[in-house]
Amino acid sequence: MLLLPFATASFSVGGLFDSQNQAEIKDVLQDIDGVQKVNVDLQEKRVDVTFDSTVLPADYLARTLNSLGYSPYVDIEQQGGGC
């Protein structure tokens, strides 16, 4: 079994109000090299990102959200393996 260096970062995001915000966040984050999956939950005002931790750190994702005008707070960051 090959373990991949994937991690998941979960952010509470201030300023996340509608489907336009949801689409913007998803589009921008998915275009970053190393990002594998993005889930934006409007109701919970939460963004979960699965990414390759050897390519980018979680704080880069937070800075990207901040540059879009949102207020991200890291809730959880965990390492994971996969095959």
C-alpha positions, -999 to +999 in steps of 0.1 A: +000+000+000+014+034-010+009+061+015+004+095+000+012+128+018-024+141+018-037+162+045-071+177+052-076+213+064-109+224+077-117+261+079-145+281+095-150+309+070-164+343+079-180+361+050-194+330+033-230+339+025-242+325-008-237+302-038-216+328-055-191+328-026-193+290-026-184+288-063-156+314-061-139+296-032-142+262-049-129+274-082-099+293-068-088+266-044-092+238-070-069+256-093-040+255-068-014+228-075-016+201-049-052+206-040-071+173-045-106+181-032-126+211-020-159+210-002-177+243+007-206+240+031-227+272+030-249+262+059-220+255+083-198+282+067-170+257+064-144+248+038-127+214+038-096+210+016-077+178+009-042+186-004-007+173-010+012+185+021+045+181+002+034+207-023+018+233-002+011+241+035-023+247+050-015+283+058-012+290+020-048+279+017-058+302+046-039+331+030-057+324-003-091+326+014-080+358+031-069+373-002-104+367-016-119+387+013-129+359+036-119+354+072-107+318+076-100+301+109-083+267+109-105+242+127-087+210+120-056+200+101-049+163+098-025+141+079-039+112+060-028+083+039-041+068+009-033+044-019 
